[in-house]
Protein backbone atom coordinates (compact mmCIF):
# COMPACT_ATOMS: atom_id res chain seq x y z
CA UNK A 1 0.00 0.00 0.00
CA UNK A 2 1.48 3.36 -0.93
CA UNK A 3 1.93 6.27 1.49
CA UNK A 4 -1.03 8.31 0.28
CA UNK A 5 -3.36 5.32 0.57
CA UNK A 6 -2.12 4.60 4.11
CA UNK A 7 -2.56 8.27 5.13
CA UNK A 8 -6.07 8.24 3.70
CA UNK A 9 -6.85 5.01 5.54
CA UNK A 10 -5.60 6.51 8.82
CA UNK A 11 -7.81 9.54 8.31
CA UNK A 12 -10.88 7.49 7.40
CA UNK A 13 -10.52 5.11 10.36
CA UNK A 14 -10.01 7.97 12.83
CA UNK A 15 -12.95 9.92 11.35
CA UNK A 16 -15.19 6.88 11.82
CA UNK A 17 -14.10 6.63 15.46
CA UNK A 18 -14.63 10.35 16.12
CA UNK A 19 -18.07 10.31 14.49
CA UNK A 20 -19.13 7.38 16.64
CA UNK A 21 -17.80 8.98 19.82
CA UNK A 22 -19.50 12.31 19.14
CA UNK A 23 -22.86 10.54 18.80
CA UNK A 24 -22.41 8.23 21.78
CA UNK A 25 -24.15 8.87 25.11
CA UNK A 26 -21.91 10.63 27.63
CA UNK A 27 -22.42 7.98 30.32
CA UNK A 28 -20.88 5.33 28.03
CA UNK A 29 -17.58 7.23 28.20
CA UNK A 30 -17.12 6.25 31.85
CA UNK A 31 -18.86 2.87 32.07
CA UNK A 32 -18.52 -0.24 29.98
CA UNK A 33 -19.73 -3.82 29.96
CA UNK A 34 -18.79 -5.82 33.07
CA UNK A 35 -15.08 -6.50 33.11
CA UNK A 36 -14.51 -4.62 29.85
CA UNK A 37 -12.97 -1.26 29.05
CA UNK A 38 -15.02 1.91 29.07
CA UNK A 39 -15.20 4.00 25.91
CA UNK A 40 -12.75 6.39 27.56
CA UNK A 41 -10.29 3.56 28.14
CA UNK A 42 -10.51 2.54 24.48
CA UNK A 43 -9.70 6.13 23.45
CA UNK A 44 -6.85 6.33 25.97
CA UNK A 45 -5.46 3.00 24.74
CA UNK A 46 -5.45 4.24 21.14
CA UNK A 47 -3.64 7.38 22.23
CA UNK A 48 -1.14 5.31 24.22
CA UNK A 49 -0.37 3.25 21.13
CA UNK A 50 0.09 6.09 18.63
CA UNK A 51 2.28 8.39 20.76
CA UNK A 52 5.27 5.98 20.96
CA UNK A 53 5.02 5.36 17.21
CA UNK A 54 5.20 9.08 16.51
CA UNK A 55 8.12 9.42 18.93
CA UNK A 56 9.97 6.58 17.24
CA UNK A 57 9.41 8.05 13.79
CA UNK A 58 10.91 11.34 15.06
CA UNK A 59 14.28 9.70 15.68
CA UNK A 60 16.90 9.66 12.94
CA UNK A 61 16.41 6.48 10.93
CA UNK A 62 20.04 5.47 11.51
CA UNK A 63 19.36 5.31 15.28
CA UNK A 64 16.27 3.13 14.76
CA UNK A 65 18.22 0.81 12.45
CA UNK A 66 21.02 0.60 15.00
CA UNK A 67 18.64 -0.09 17.89
CA UNK A 68 16.18 -2.47 16.19
CA UNK A 69 17.96 -3.63 13.04
CA UNK A 70 16.96 -3.53 9.40
CA UNK A 71 14.26 -5.52 7.67
CA UNK A 72 15.47 -8.75 6.11
CA UNK A 73 12.25 -9.19 4.14
CA UNK A 74 9.86 -7.01 2.16
CA UNK A 75 7.02 -5.29 4.00
CA UNK A 76 3.89 -7.39 4.25
CA UNK A 77 0.70 -6.10 2.63
CA UNK A 78 -2.19 -4.71 4.68
CA UNK A 79 -4.29 -7.89 4.61
CA UNK A 80 -1.37 -10.06 5.74
CA UNK A 81 -0.59 -7.71 8.65
CA UNK A 82 -4.23 -7.78 9.75
CA UNK A 83 -4.50 -11.58 9.58
CA UNK A 84 -1.31 -11.91 11.62
CA UNK A 85 -2.65 -9.42 14.20
CA UNK A 86 -5.96 -11.23 14.55
CA UNK A 87 -4.11 -14.52 15.08
CA UNK A 88 -1.87 -12.94 17.71
CA UNK A 89 -4.93 -11.50 19.48
CA UNK A 90 -6.43 -14.99 19.71
CA UNK A 91 -3.17 -16.35 21.12
CA UNK A 92 -2.94 -13.52 23.67
CA UNK A 93 -6.40 -14.37 25.06
CA UNK A 94 -7.21 -10.83 26.17
CA UNK A 95 -3.86 -9.96 27.75
CA UNK A 96 -2.95 -6.29 27.61
CA UNK A 97 0.57 -4.88 27.39
CA UNK A 98 2.41 -1.75 28.46
CA UNK A 99 0.64 1.30 29.83
CA UNK A 100 -2.77 -0.10 28.87
CA UNK A 101 -2.41 -2.99 31.30
CA UNK A 102 -3.77 -1.25 34.43
CA UNK A 103 -5.35 1.74 32.79
CA UNK A 104 -7.26 4.38 34.69
CA UNK A 105 -10.82 5.22 33.69
CA UNK A 106 -10.72 8.65 32.03
CA UNK A 107 -13.39 11.01 33.36
CA UNK A 108 -15.98 12.68 31.18
CA UNK A 109 -13.98 15.89 31.67
CA UNK A 110 -11.02 14.14 29.96
CA UNK A 111 -13.03 13.28 26.82
CA UNK A 112 -12.46 16.43 24.78
CA UNK A 113 -8.77 16.53 25.72
CA UNK A 114 -8.15 12.86 24.85
CA UNK A 115 -9.99 13.05 21.53
CA UNK A 116 -8.15 16.26 20.63
CA UNK A 117 -4.81 14.62 21.45
CA UNK A 118 -5.73 11.54 19.42
CA UNK A 119 -6.66 13.70 16.45
CA UNK A 120 -3.38 15.64 16.69
CA UNK A 121 -1.35 12.43 16.96
CA UNK A 122 -3.13 11.00 13.94
CA UNK A 123 -2.27 14.11 11.90
CA UNK A 124 1.35 13.89 13.08
CA UNK A 125 1.52 10.25 12.02
CA UNK A 126 0.15 11.06 8.57
CA UNK A 127 2.68 13.88 8.19
CA UNK A 128 5.59 11.66 9.29
CA UNK A 129 4.39 8.92 6.94
CA UNK A 130 4.32 11.22 3.91
CA UNK A 131 7.75 12.67 4.76
CA UNK A 132 9.35 9.25 5.23
CA UNK A 133 11.05 7.69 2.22
CA UNK A 134 9.66 4.45 0.83
CA UNK A 135 13.04 2.86 1.46
CA UNK A 136 12.92 3.77 5.16
CA UNK A 137 9.30 2.64 5.48
CA UNK A 138 10.35 -0.79 4.23
CA UNK A 139 13.71 -1.14 6.01
CA UNK A 140 13.24 0.50 9.42
CA UNK A 141 12.10 -2.01 12.01
CA UNK A 142 10.01 -1.07 15.05
CA UNK A 143 8.95 -3.35 17.91
CA UNK A 144 5.31 -4.10 18.59
CA UNK A 145 4.43 -5.64 21.99
CA UNK A 146 2.20 -8.31 20.48
CA UNK A 147 3.39 -8.65 16.88
CA UNK A 148 7.14 -8.44 17.39
CA UNK A 149 9.32 -6.62 14.88
CA UNK A 150 7.50 -4.89 12.05
CA UNK A 151 8.59 -2.55 9.30
CA UNK A 152 7.53 1.08 9.73
CA UNK A 153 5.07 0.66 6.83
CA UNK A 154 3.50 -2.38 8.50
CA UNK A 155 3.11 -0.78 11.92
CA UNK A 156 1.54 2.34 10.41
CA UNK A 157 -0.93 0.21 8.43
CA UNK A 158 -1.59 -1.76 11.61
CA UNK A 159 -2.33 1.51 13.41
CA UNK A 160 -5.16 2.23 10.96
CA UNK A 161 -6.61 -1.23 11.56
CA UNK A 162 -6.14 -0.89 15.31
CA UNK A 163 -8.44 2.15 15.29
CA UNK A 164 -10.96 0.23 13.16
CA UNK A 165 -10.76 -2.75 15.53
CA UNK A 166 -11.56 -0.60 18.58
CA UNK A 167 -14.29 1.34 16.76
CA UNK A 168 -15.94 -1.95 15.79
CA UNK A 169 -15.69 -3.20 19.38
CA UNK A 170 -17.27 0.00 20.67
CA UNK A 171 -20.11 -0.17 18.15
CA UNK A 172 -20.85 -3.80 18.99
CA UNK A 173 -20.70 -3.56 22.77
CA UNK A 174 -21.87 -0.06 23.62
N, C-alpha and C positions, 0 to 999 in steps of 0.2 A: 504494500500500500504506500503510495507516495505521500510526501509531507503535507501537501494541501488537503488531501483526502483525510489524513489523520487529524489535522487541525479542525476540519469541518465536522468530523465525527465527535471529537472532544466537545465542540460547541453544541452540537445537537443533543448529545447525551446530557450535558449539564443543563441545557435549556429545558429538557424534559423533566429533569429533577426539580429545577426551580419552579416550573409551572405547577407541578404536583404539590410542592411544599406551600406555595402561595395560596392554593385552593384548599389545603387541608385544615381541619379544625385545630384551633390553638391547643386544646387539651391533649391532642395526640403528640405534640412536640415533647411533652414531659412524661407521658405514660405509654407503655407498649404492652403487647401480649405478655402473659406470665412467663417470666424467665427469659424474655427476649429484649433486645435493645429498644429504646424509645426512638422516635424520629430524630430527636436531637442528637442521640448517640450515633445514629447512622451518619448524620451530617458531620459530626465531629470526627468520626472514623475516616470519612472521605477526605476531610481536611488534613488529618494526621498522615494520610498516605501520600498526598500530593506535595506537601511541603518538603519532605526529604528528597523527593525526586527533583523538584526545582532547585534545591540547594546543590544536589549532586551535579546537575547540568550547568551550574554556575562555575564549577571548578574547571581549571584548564584540563582539556582532554588528556594531556600527557600524564597528569596526576591520576586521573581515573584509570588509565591504562596501566600505570605502575601499580596502583593499589589493587585493582580487580582483574587485571589481565586484558587480553584482547580476544575477540571472538575467533574461534577456530572453525566456525561454520557460518553459512549464510543466515540472515535473520529469517525466522519463521513467518509465515503469513498470518493474518489476523485470525482466521478460523482455527488454525493449528494452535495458536497461543490460547485461544478461548477453550478449546477442547482439553488442552493440558491443564488449564486452570480449574476447570470443572472437575476433572479427575483428581487433582490435588485437594480440592475442597472436600470431596467425598472421603479421601484418605484421612484428612485432618479431623473429621467428625466434629466440627463445630469449635475446634480450638481457635483461640485468638492470639495474635502475636504482638509484641512491642507495646507501644503506649495505649493501644486499644484493649489490652487485656483486662485491666481493672478501671475501666473508663467511668468518669463521673457522669451524672445526668445533667446536661446543660439546661439551664433555666429558660423560661420563655423570654426573659430579658436578653438572653444570649443569642436568640434566634437571628435577629437582623445582623448582628456582628459576625456570627459564624457563616451565614450565607454570603455576606459581603466578602469575607475573607476567602471563601471557597471560589467565588466568582473571580476575584483578583488572581488567585493562584492558578485557576484554569487559564486565564488570559496570559499569565506569565509563561505557563507551560506551552501554550500555542506559539508564543513569540520565540521562546527558546528552540522549539521544534523547527520553526521556519528558518531560524538563523543557523542551525546546526547543519553541517555538511552531510550529504548522504553517506559518505565514507565513514564519518564518525558515528552516525546513527547505526551503522551496521558493524562497526568494530569495537566501539566502547561497550564494555560489560558493566552492568550494575546488579547488585544483589537484591533479590526479592525474598522476604522471609518465608514464603511458602513455596515459591516456584524455583528458587535457586538463582543461578546466574542467568541473566537475560541481556540481550542487546538493548541499547537505548531505544531503538525503534520498537522492539517488542514490548518493553515496559510502558512506553507511552501509549501504544495501542491497547495494552492491558488496562491502563488507567481509564480509557474511554469505556471499556466493557465493565470495569469495576463500578463506575457510576451507574451504568445501565442495570447491573446486577442488583445494586442496592435500591434503585428506583423501583425495579420490578418487585423486590421483596416488600418495600413499603406499600406499593399499590395492592399487593395480594393480602397483606396482613393488617392493614390499618384502614 
